[in-house]
Amino acid sequence: MITGERVRLRGVEKEDVGKFVLWLNDPEVTQHLLMYWPLTNAQEEKWFEDLKNLEPAAQPLAIEVKTEQGWQLVGNCSYHHLDWRNRSGEVGIFIGDKNFWGQGYGREAMNLLLQFGFNRLNLNRVYLQVFETNPRAIRAYEHAGFVQEGRLRQDIFLNGRYIDVLVMGLLRVEWEAKQA
Ligand SMILES: CC(C)(COP(=O)(O)OP(=O)(O)OC[C@H]1O[C@@H](n2cnc3c(N)ncnc32)[C@H](O)[C@@H]1OP(=O)(O)O)[C@@H](O)C(=O)NCCC(=O)NCCS
């Protein structure tokens, strides 16, 4: 468990899968993700079963927010493309419950994920890809310290047109300077 003030990250449980299916079928959510097909419970259950083949550091983490009713599942995040020689990893994040958008939870979850990446996994660079059409995410990542490193022109076909994808990165030295 990685616990912050209002957000905590924990391992994903089989019981979480139903909510993920619900959220990953919401066009308002998936317009920002690589997911473009109607997702079934069976597909998501297979995704969950296949997690056992991933190394521990690449396991997805459920994002929970502290509410008056207790900790509530709102989304998930993870490291992938972990490169142990060059000490880099890519992060992905989504908050599927739209009631929790735009209240700083994404930024806080990302900060916890970065803490885990730099302090526990000993990464030197964390990067991500974000659609140019997702200003909320870009802003949240800038708050966490990410800077734009590149632009993949017309990389993704979304809603009938090609859009650019931004590559954003954060170095350990930059992250440490931000903590000081
Ligand atoms: C991206 C995501 C994780 C961000 O989390 P969040 O909790 O909504 O974001 P935060 O509240 O931490 O930060 C959002 C920032 O963007 C700003 N923002 C919100 N909507 C905006 C818009 N349309 N244009 C510009 N800025 C916007 C907010 O005001 C806030 O900035 P501020 O703190 O300076 O006011 C979450 O919205 C999400 O999962 N969305 C759906 C899936 C997705 O986009 N995943 C990321 C794929 S790369």
The ligand as an ORCA input file, in Angstrom:
! r2SCAN-3c Opt
* xyz 0 1
  C      -5.918     12.578    -16.503
  C      -6.379     12.392    -15.060
  C      -5.614     11.241    -14.413
  C      -6.069     13.695    -14.296
  O      -6.535     13.563    -12.991
  P      -7.451     14.719    -12.348
  O      -7.605     14.375    -10.928
  O      -8.673     14.877    -13.162
  O      -6.502     15.990    -12.548
  P      -6.052     17.098    -11.479
  O      -7.289     17.637    -10.803
  O      -4.979     16.545    -10.626
  O      -5.397     18.203    -12.417
  C      -6.102     18.666    -13.541
  C      -5.646     20.061    -13.903
  O      -6.128     20.364    -15.209
  C      -6.973     21.492    -15.154
  N      -8.008     21.254    -16.154
  C      -9.124     20.544    -16.056
  N      -9.797     20.578    -17.221
  C      -9.063     21.326    -18.061
  C      -9.218     21.742    -19.401
  N     -10.275     21.369    -20.124
  N      -8.243     22.514    -19.960
  C      -7.163     22.885    -19.229
  N      -6.948     22.513    -17.946
  C      -7.906     21.752    -17.384
  C      -7.474     21.551    -13.742
  O      -7.911     22.852    -13.408
  C      -6.207     21.132    -12.992
  O      -5.236     22.157    -12.985
  P      -5.081     23.172    -11.743
  O      -4.769     22.300    -10.549
  O      -3.958     24.069    -12.147
  O      -6.390     23.887    -11.579
  C      -7.928     12.099    -15.001
  O      -8.654     13.248    -15.370
  C      -8.325     10.954    -15.913
  O      -7.998      9.823    -15.626
  N      -9.021     11.235    -17.016
  C      -9.547     10.189    -17.901
  C      -8.491      9.259    -18.524
  C      -7.224      9.970    -18.912
  O      -7.250     11.031    -19.484
  N      -6.086      9.347    -18.596
  C      -4.787      9.885    -18.928
  C      -4.337      9.381    -20.240
  S      -2.723     10.007    -20.672
*
